Amino acid sequence: MHSIRSMFLIGFLIAALTALLVWYYQKSTTAEDGALDLLDRYADAEARVRELEEALAEAKPSGK
C-alpha cells in the first residue's frame, strides 16, 4: 500500500510540474506576442507622426 501511494505522489508531482511548464510557456509566448504587437503599433504611430510633421512643415510658409 505504501508503494502505491508513493508512486501516485511521484506521478502527481510529475504531472503538476508538466502542467506548470506548459502554463508558463503559453503565458510567456502570449506576452511576447502582445509585446511584438505593441511595438508594431508604436512603429505605425511613429511613422504617422513623422508624416504629419512633414505635412505641417510643407504647409507652413517659408517666410516668417
mmCIF file as gemmi writes it, N, C-alpha and C atoms, coordinates in Angstrom:
data_model
loop_
_atom_site.group_PDB
_atom_site.id
_atom_site.type_symbol
_atom_site.label_atom_id
_atom_site.label_alt_id
_atom_site.label_comp_id
_atom_site.label_asym_id
_atom_site.label_entity_id
_atom_site.label_seq_id
_atom_site.pdbx_PDB_ins_code
_atom_site.Cartn_x
_atom_site.Cartn_y
_atom_site.Cartn_z
_atom_site.occupancy
_atom_site.B_iso_or_equiv
_atom_site.pdbx_formal_charge
_atom_site.auth_seq_id
_atom_site.auth_asym_id
_atom_site.pdbx_PDB_model_num
ATOM 1 N N . MET Axp A 1 ? 0.821 -1.199 0 1 0 ? 1 A 1
ATOM 2 C CA . MET Axp A 1 ? 0 0 0 1 0 ? 1 A 1
ATOM 3 C C . MET Axp A 1 ? 0.867 1.266 0 1 0 ? 1 A 1
ATOM 4 N N . HIS Axp A 2 ? 1.962 1.21 0.736 1 0 ? 2 A 1
ATOM 5 C CA . HIS Axp A 2 ? 2.862 2.357 0.803 1 0 ? 2 A 1
ATOM 6 C C . HIS Axp A 2 ? 3.485 2.629 -0.569 1 0 ? 2 A 1
ATOM 7 N N . SER Axp A 3 ? 3.77 1.562 -1.318 1 0 ? 3 A 1
ATOM 8 C CA . SER Axp A 3 ? 4.364 1.694 -2.638 1 0 ? 3 A 1
ATOM 9 C C . SER Axp A 3 ? 3.398 2.369 -3.613 1 0 ? 3 A 1
ATOM 10 N N . ILE Axp A 4 ? 2.121 2.021 -3.531 1 0 ? 4 A 1
ATOM 11 C CA . ILE Axp A 4 ? 1.127 2.612 -4.434 1 0 ? 4 A 1
ATOM 12 C C . ILE Axp A 4 ? 0.981 4.1 -4.146 1 0 ? 4 A 1
ATOM 13 N N . ARG Axp A 5 ? 0.978 4.478 -2.869 1 0 ? 5 A 1
ATOM 14 C CA . ARG Axp A 5 ? 0.844 5.886 -2.503 1 0 ? 5 A 1
ATOM 15 C C . ARG Axp A 5 ? 2.046 6.692 -2.975 1 0 ? 5 A 1
ATOM 16 N N . SER Axp A 6 ? 3.254 6.133 -2.805 1 0 ? 6 A 1
ATOM 17 C CA . SER Axp A 6 ? 4.446 6.87 -3.225 1 0 ? 6 A 1
ATOM 18 C C . SER Axp A 6 ? 4.495 6.985 -4.75 1 0 ? 6 A 1
ATOM 19 N N . MET Axp A 7 ? 4.072 5.948 -5.467 1 0 ? 7 A 1
ATOM 20 C CA . MET Axp A 7 ? 4.025 6.027 -6.924 1 0 ? 7 A 1
ATOM 21 C C . MET Axp A 7 ? 3.006 7.076 -7.38 1 0 ? 7 A 1
ATOM 22 N N . PHE Axp A 8 ? 1.868 7.14 -6.69 1 0 ? 8 A 1
ATOM 23 C CA . PHE Axp A 8 ? 0.859 8.147 -7.017 1 0 ? 8 A 1
ATOM 24 C C . PHE Axp A 8 ? 1.415 9.546 -6.804 1 0 ? 8 A 1
ATOM 25 N N . LEU Axp A 9 ? 2.091 9.753 -5.692 1 0 ? 9 A 1
ATOM 26 C CA . LEU Axp A 9 ? 2.641 11.08 -5.408 1 0 ? 9 A 1
ATOM 27 C C . LEU Axp A 9 ? 3.707 11.476 -6.424 1 0 ? 9 A 1
ATOM 28 N N . ILE Axp A 10 ? 4.536 10.519 -6.814 1 0 ? 10 A 1
ATOM 29 C CA . ILE Axp A 10 ? 5.564 10.811 -7.821 1 0 ? 10 A 1
ATOM 30 C C . ILE Axp A 10 ? 4.901 11.16 -9.154 1 0 ? 10 A 1
ATOM 31 N N . GLY Axp A 11 ? 3.911 10.389 -9.559 1 0 ? 11 A 1
ATOM 32 C CA . GLY Axp A 11 ? 3.188 10.667 -10.795 1 0 ? 11 A 1
ATOM 33 C C . GLY Axp A 11 ? 2.463 11.998 -10.743 1 0 ? 11 A 1
ATOM 34 N N . PHE Axp A 12 ? 1.839 12.287 -9.605 1 0 ? 12 A 1
ATOM 35 C CA . PHE Axp A 12 ? 1.141 13.557 -9.433 1 0 ? 12 A 1
ATOM 36 C C . PHE Axp A 12 ? 2.124 14.719 -9.516 1 0 ? 12 A 1
ATOM 37 N N . LEU Axp A 13 ? 3.284 14.579 -8.899 1 0 ? 13 A 1
ATOM 38 C CA . LEU Axp A 13 ? 4.294 15.633 -8.928 1 0 ? 13 A 1
ATOM 39 C C . LEU Axp A 13 ? 4.795 15.866 -10.358 1 0 ? 13 A 1
ATOM 40 N N . ILE Axp A 14 ? 5.041 14.799 -11.086 1 0 ? 14 A 1
ATOM 41 C CA . ILE Axp A 14 ? 5.498 14.937 -12.476 1 0 ? 14 A 1
ATOM 42 C C . ILE Axp A 14 ? 4.416 15.612 -13.322 1 0 ? 14 A 1
ATOM 43 N N . ALA Axp A 15 ? 3.161 15.208 -13.143 1 0 ? 15 A 1
ATOM 44 C CA . ALA Axp A 15 ? 2.059 15.82 -13.899 1 0 ? 15 A 1
ATOM 45 C C . ALA Axp A 15 ? 1.901 17.299 -13.549 1 0 ? 15 A 1
ATOM 46 N N . ALA Axp A 16 ? 2.024 17.626 -12.265 1 0 ? 16 A 1
ATOM 47 C CA . ALA Axp A 16 ? 1.891 19.022 -11.842 1 0 ? 16 A 1
ATOM 48 C C . ALA Axp A 16 ? 3.02 19.873 -12.422 1 0 ? 16 A 1
ATOM 49 N N . LEU Axp A 17 ? 4.235 19.367 -12.412 1 0 ? 17 A 1
ATOM 50 C CA . LEU Axp A 17 ? 5.359 20.118 -12.977 1 0 ? 17 A 1
ATOM 51 C C . LEU Axp A 17 ? 5.213 20.279 -14.489 1 0 ? 17 A 1
ATOM 52 N N . THR Axp A 18 ? 4.726 19.244 -15.162 1 0 ? 18 A 1
ATOM 53 C CA . THR Axp A 18 ? 4.494 19.341 -16.602 1 0 ? 18 A 1
ATOM 54 C C . THR Axp A 18 ? 3.422 20.394 -16.903 1 0 ? 18 A 1
ATOM 55 N N . ALA Axp A 19 ? 2.343 20.375 -16.128 1 0 ? 19 A 1
ATOM 56 C CA . ALA Axp A 19 ? 1.282 21.368 -16.317 1 0 ? 19 A 1
ATOM 57 C C . ALA Axp A 19 ? 1.813 22.777 -16.066 1 0 ? 19 A 1
ATOM 58 N N . LEU Axp A 20 ? 2.656 22.924 -15.067 1 0 ? 20 A 1
ATOM 59 C CA . LEU Axp A 20 ? 3.243 24.229 -14.758 1 0 ? 20 A 1
ATOM 60 C C . LEU Axp A 20 ? 4.128 24.712 -15.905 1 0 ? 20 A 1
ATOM 61 N N . LEU Axp A 21 ? 4.923 23.807 -16.473 1 0 ? 21 A 1
ATOM 62 C CA . LEU Axp A 21 ? 5.773 24.183 -17.6 1 0 ? 21 A 1
ATOM 63 C C . LEU Axp A 21 ? 4.947 24.593 -18.814 1 0 ? 21 A 1
ATOM 64 N N . VAL Axp A 22 ? 3.883 23.858 -19.117 1 0 ? 22 A 1
ATOM 65 C CA . VAL Axp A 22 ? 3.016 24.198 -20.252 1 0 ? 22 A 1
ATOM 66 C C . VAL Axp A 22 ? 2.348 25.549 -20.022 1 0 ? 22 A 1
ATOM 67 N N . TRP Axp A 23 ? 1.845 25.777 -18.803 1 0 ? 23 A 1
ATOM 68 C CA . TRP Axp A 23 ? 1.2 27.056 -18.487 1 0 ? 23 A 1
ATOM 69 C C . TRP Axp A 23 ? 2.19 28.208 -18.63 1 0 ? 23 A 1
ATOM 70 N N . TYR Axp A 24 ? 3.399 28.04 -18.108 1 0 ? 24 A 1
ATOM 71 C CA . TYR Axp A 24 ? 4.388 29.108 -18.174 1 0 ? 24 A 1
ATOM 72 C C . TYR Axp A 24 ? 4.796 29.39 -19.622 1 0 ? 24 A 1
ATOM 73 N N . TYR Axp A 25 ? 4.945 28.341 -20.422 1 0 ? 25 A 1
ATOM 74 C CA . TYR Axp A 25 ? 5.307 28.524 -21.829 1 0 ? 25 A 1
ATOM 75 C C . TYR Axp A 25 ? 4.216 29.299 -22.569 1 0 ? 25 A 1
ATOM 76 N N . GLN Axp A 26 ? 2.973 28.911 -22.354 1 0 ? 26 A 1
ATOM 77 C CA . GLN Axp A 26 ? 1.87 29.611 -23.017 1 0 ? 26 A 1
ATOM 78 C C . GLN Axp A 26 ? 1.786 31.055 -22.561 1 0 ? 26 A 1
ATOM 79 N N . LYS Axp A 27 ? 1.994 31.279 -21.273 1 0 ? 27 A 1
ATOM 80 C CA . LYS Axp A 27 ? 1.942 32.64 -20.739 1 0 ? 27 A 1
ATOM 81 C C . LYS Axp A 27 ? 3.063 33.491 -21.329 1 0 ? 27 A 1
ATOM 82 N N . SER Axp A 28 ? 4.267 32.962 -21.418 1 0 ? 28 A 1
ATOM 83 C CA . SER Axp A 28 ? 5.398 33.742 -21.912 1 0 ? 28 A 1
ATOM 84 C C . SER Axp A 28 ? 5.272 34.022 -23.405 1 0 ? 28 A 1
ATOM 85 N N . THR Axp A 29 ? 4.775 33.059 -24.188 1 0 ? 29 A 1
ATOM 86 C CA . THR Axp A 29 ? 4.639 33.318 -25.616 1 0 ? 29 A 1
ATOM 87 C C . THR Axp A 29 ? 3.502 34.294 -25.884 1 0 ? 29 A 1
ATOM 88 N N . THR Axp A 30 ? 2.45 34.252 -25.091 1 0 ? 30 A 1
ATOM 89 C CA . THR Axp A 30 ? 1.355 35.206 -25.257 1 0 ? 30 A 1
ATOM 90 C C . THR Axp A 30 ? 1.838 36.618 -24.932 1 0 ? 30 A 1
ATOM 91 N N . ALA Axp A 31 ? 2.624 36.744 -23.873 1 0 ? 31 A 1
ATOM 92 C CA . ALA Axp A 31 ? 3.154 38.058 -23.513 1 0 ? 31 A 1
ATOM 93 C C . ALA Axp A 31 ? 4.1 38.567 -24.591 1 0 ? 31 A 1
ATOM 94 N N . GLU Axp A 32 ? 4.881 37.664 -25.16 1 0 ? 32 A 1
ATOM 95 C CA . GLU Axp A 32 ? 5.807 38.062 -26.215 1 0 ? 32 A 1
ATOM 96 C C . GLU Axp A 32 ? 5.044 38.538 -27.45 1 0 ? 32 A 1
ATOM 97 N N . ASP Axp A 33 ? 3.985 37.827 -27.807 1 0 ? 33 A 1
ATOM 98 C CA . ASP Axp A 33 ? 3.17 38.238 -28.947 1 0 ? 33 A 1
ATOM 99 C C . ASP Axp A 33 ? 2.538 39.602 -28.693 1 0 ? 33 A 1
ATOM 100 N N . GLY Axp A 34 ? 2.08 39.829 -27.478 1 0 ? 34 A 1
ATOM 101 C CA . GLY Axp A 34 ? 1.496 41.117 -27.133 1 0 ? 34 A 1
ATOM 102 C C . GLY Axp A 34 ? 2.523 42.232 -27.206 1 0 ? 34 A 1
ATOM 103 N N . ALA Axp A 35 ? 3.741 41.943 -26.769 1 0 ? 35 A 1
ATOM 104 C CA . ALA Axp A 35 ? 4.798 42.951 -26.82 1 0 ? 35 A 1
ATOM 105 C C . ALA Axp A 35 ? 5.165 43.274 -28.262 1 0 ? 35 A 1
ATOM 106 N N . LEU Axp A 36 ? 5.223 42.254 -29.106 1 0 ? 36 A 1
ATOM 107 C CA . LEU Axp A 36 ? 5.527 42.499 -30.521 1 0 ? 36 A 1
ATOM 108 C C . LEU Axp A 36 ? 4.423 43.299 -31.188 1 0 ? 36 A 1
ATOM 109 N N . ASP Axp A 37 ? 3.183 43.004 -30.85 1 0 ? 37 A 1
ATOM 110 C CA . ASP Axp A 37 ? 2.057 43.768 -31.393 1 0 ? 37 A 1
ATOM 111 C C . ASP Axp A 37 ? 2.13 45.221 -30.945 1 0 ? 37 A 1
ATOM 112 N N . LEU Axp A 38 ? 2.488 45.437 -29.691 1 0 ? 38 A 1
ATOM 113 C CA . LEU Axp A 38 ? 2.616 46.798 -29.173 1 0 ? 38 A 1
ATOM 114 C C . LEU Axp A 38 ? 3.734 47.55 -29.88 1 0 ? 38 A 1
ATOM 115 N N . LEU Axp A 39 ? 4.848 46.871 -30.143 1 0 ? 39 A 1
ATOM 116 C CA . LEU Axp A 39 ? 5.939 47.516 -30.875 1 0 ? 39 A 1
ATOM 117 C C . LEU Axp A 39 ? 5.523 47.861 -32.304 1 0 ? 39 A 1
ATOM 118 N N . ASP Axp A 40 ? 4.75 46.999 -32.943 1 0 ? 40 A 1
ATOM 119 C CA . ASP Axp A 40 ? 4.251 47.297 -34.294 1 0 ? 40 A 1
ATOM 120 C C . ASP Axp A 40 ? 3.34 48.516 -34.275 1 0 ? 40 A 1
ATOM 121 N N . ARG Axp A 41 ? 2.463 48.574 -33.285 1 0 ? 41 A 1
ATOM 122 C CA . ARG Axp A 41 ? 1.566 49.737 -33.184 1 0 ? 41 A 1
ATOM 123 C C . ARG Axp A 41 ? 2.356 51.01 -32.916 1 0 ? 41 A 1
ATOM 124 N N . TYR Axp A 42 ? 3.403 50.912 -32.096 1 0 ? 42 A 1
ATOM 125 C CA . TYR Axp A 42 ? 4.247 52.074 -31.809 1 0 ? 42 A 1
ATOM 126 C C . TYR Axp A 42 ? 4.954 52.549 -33.079 1 0 ? 42 A 1
ATOM 127 N N . ALA Axp A 43 ? 5.468 51.61 -33.866 1 0 ? 43 A 1
ATOM 128 C CA . ALA Axp A 43 ? 6.145 51.976 -35.116 1 0 ? 43 A 1
ATOM 129 C C . ALA Axp A 43 ? 5.168 52.635 -36.086 1 0 ? 43 A 1
ATOM 130 N N . ASP Axp A 44 ? 3.946 52.131 -36.169 1 0 ? 44 A 1
ATOM 131 C CA . ASP Axp A 44 ? 2.939 52.746 -37.036 1 0 ? 44 A 1
ATOM 132 C C . ASP Axp A 44 ? 2.613 54.161 -36.579 1 0 ? 44 A 1
ATOM 133 N N . ALA Axp A 45 ? 2.457 54.338 -35.273 1 0 ? 45 A 1
ATOM 134 C CA . ALA Axp A 45 ? 2.149 55.67 -34.743 1 0 ? 45 A 1
ATOM 135 C C . ALA Axp A 45 ? 3.307 56.634 -34.992 1 0 ? 45 A 1
ATOM 136 N N . GLU Axp A 46 ? 4.524 56.14 -34.812 1 0 ? 46 A 1
ATOM 137 C CA . GLU Axp A 46 ? 5.696 56.981 -35.042 1 0 ? 46 A 1
ATOM 138 C C . GLU Axp A 46 ? 5.78 57.4 -36.515 1 0 ? 46 A 1
ATOM 139 N N . ALA Axp A 47 ? 5.498 56.487 -37.43 1 0 ? 47 A 1
ATOM 140 C CA . ALA Axp A 47 ? 5.511 56.818 -38.858 1 0 ? 47 A 1
ATOM 141 C C . ALA Axp A 47 ? 4.431 57.845 -39.174 1 0 ? 47 A 1
ATOM 142 N N . ARG Axp A 48 ? 3.272 57.704 -38.556 1 0 ? 48 A 1
ATOM 143 C CA . ARG Axp A 48 ? 2.178 58.669 -38.79 1 0 ? 48 A 1
ATOM 144 C C . ARG Axp A 48 ? 2.559 60.054 -38.277 1 0 ? 48 A 1
ATOM 145 N N . VAL Axp A 49 ? 3.192 60.112 -37.107 1 0 ? 49 A 1
ATOM 146 C CA . VAL Axp A 49 ? 3.64 61.409 -36.561 1 0 ? 49 A 1
ATOM 147 C C . VAL Axp A 49 ? 4.649 62.048 -37.503 1 0 ? 49 A 1
ATOM 148 N N . ARG Axp A 50 ? 5.565 61.25 -38.027 1 0 ? 50 A 1
ATOM 149 C CA . ARG Axp A 50 ? 6.563 61.773 -38.961 1 0 ? 50 A 1
ATOM 150 C C . ARG Axp A 50 ? 5.892 62.334 -40.218 1 0 ? 50 A 1
ATOM 151 N N . GLU Axp A 51 ? 4.887 61.613 -40.737 1 0 ? 51 A 1
ATOM 152 C CA . GLU Axp A 51 ? 4.15 62.098 -41.913 1 0 ? 51 A 1
ATOM 153 C C . GLU Axp A 51 ? 3.449 63.416 -41.619 1 0 ? 51 A 1
ATOM 154 N N . LEU Axp A 52 ? 2.814 63.503 -40.451 1 0 ? 52 A 1
ATOM 155 C CA . LEU Axp A 52 ? 2.102 64.738 -40.104 1 0 ? 52 A 1
ATOM 156 C C . LEU Axp A 52 ? 3.06 65.899 -39.902 1 0 ? 52 A 1
ATOM 157 N N . GLU Axp A 53 ? 4.223 65.63 -39.318 1 0 ? 53 A 1
ATOM 158 C CA . GLU Axp A 53 ? 5.211 66.7 -39.144 1 0 ? 53 A 1
ATOM 159 C C . GLU Axp A 53 ? 5.71 67.209 -40.498 1 0 ? 53 A 1
ATOM 160 N N . GLU Axp A 54 ? 5.927 66.279 -41.436 1 0 ? 54 A 1
ATOM 161 C CA . GLU Axp A 54 ? 6.363 66.691 -42.773 1 0 ? 54 A 1
ATOM 162 C C . GLU Axp A 54 ? 5.277 67.488 -43.482 1 0 ? 54 A 1
ATOM 163 N N . ALA Axp A 55 ? 4.033 67.065 -43.348 1 0 ? 55 A 1
ATOM 164 C CA . ALA Axp A 55 ? 2.925 67.784 -43.969 1 0 ? 55 A 1
ATOM 165 C C . ALA Axp A 55 ? 2.774 69.167 -43.354 1 0 ? 55 A 1
ATOM 166 N N . LEU Axp A 56 ? 2.962 69.258 -42.063 1 0 ? 56 A 1
ATOM 167 C CA . LEU Axp A 56 ? 2.863 70.555 -41.382 1 0 ? 56 A 1
ATOM 168 C C . LEU Axp A 56 ? 4 71.466 -41.817 1 0 ? 56 A 1
ATOM 169 N N . ALA Axp A 57 ? 5.205 70.919 -41.98 1 0 ? 57 A 1
ATOM 170 C CA . ALA Axp A 57 ? 6.356 71.726 -42.407 1 0 ? 57 A 1
ATOM 171 C C . ALA Axp A 57 ? 6.135 72.24 -43.834 1 0 ? 57 A 1
ATOM 172 N N . GLU Axp A 58 ? 5.505 71.437 -44.692 1 0 ? 58 A 1
ATOM 173 C CA . GLU Axp A 58 ? 5.247 71.862 -46.064 1 0 ? 58 A 1
ATOM 174 C C . GLU Axp A 58 ? 4.124 72.905 -46.107 1 0 ? 58 A 1
ATOM 175 N N . ALA Axp A 59 ? 3.198 72.827 -45.201 1 0 ? 59 A 1
ATOM 176 C CA . ALA Axp A 59 ? 2.057 73.742 -45.192 1 0 ? 59 A 1
ATOM 177 C C . ALA Axp A 59 ? 2.424 75.111 -44.657 1 0 ? 59 A 1
ATOM 178 N N . LYS Axp A 60 ? 3.462 75.185 -43.835 1 0 ? 60 A 1
ATOM 179 C CA . LYS Axp A 60 ? 3.891 76.468 -43.287 1 0 ? 60 A 1
ATOM 180 C C . LYS Axp A 60 ? 4.554 77.306 -44.37 1 0 ? 60 A 1
ATOM 181 N N . PRO Axp A 61 ? 4.289 78.587 -44.349 1 0 ? 61 A 1
ATOM 182 C CA . PRO Axp A 61 ? 5.005 79.46 -45.321 1 0 ? 61 A 1
ATOM 183 C C . PRO Axp A 61 ? 6.487 79.517 -44.963 1 0 ? 61 A 1
ATOM 184 N N . SER Axp A 62 ? 7.311 79.638 -45.987 1 0 ? 62 A 1
ATOM 185 C CA . SER Axp A 62 ? 8.762 79.674 -45.761 1 0 ? 62 A 1
ATOM 186 C C . SER Axp A 62 ? 9.202 80.9 -45.001 1 0 ? 62 A 1
ATOM 187 N N . GLY Axp A 63 ? 8.631 82.064 -45.318 1 0 ? 63 A 1
ATOM 188 C CA . GLY Axp A 63 ? 8.994 83.295 -44.626 1 0 ? 63 A 1
ATOM 189 C C . GLY Axp A 63 ? 8.231 83.436 -43.326 1 0 ? 63 A 1
ATOM 190 N N . LYS Axp A 64 ? 8.893 84.062 -42.348 1 0 ? 64 A 1
ATOM 191 C CA . LYS Axp A 64 ? 8.22 84.22 -41.065 1 0 ? 64 A 1
ATOM 192 C C . LYS Axp A 64 ? 7.407 85.451 -41.029 1 0 ? 64 A 1
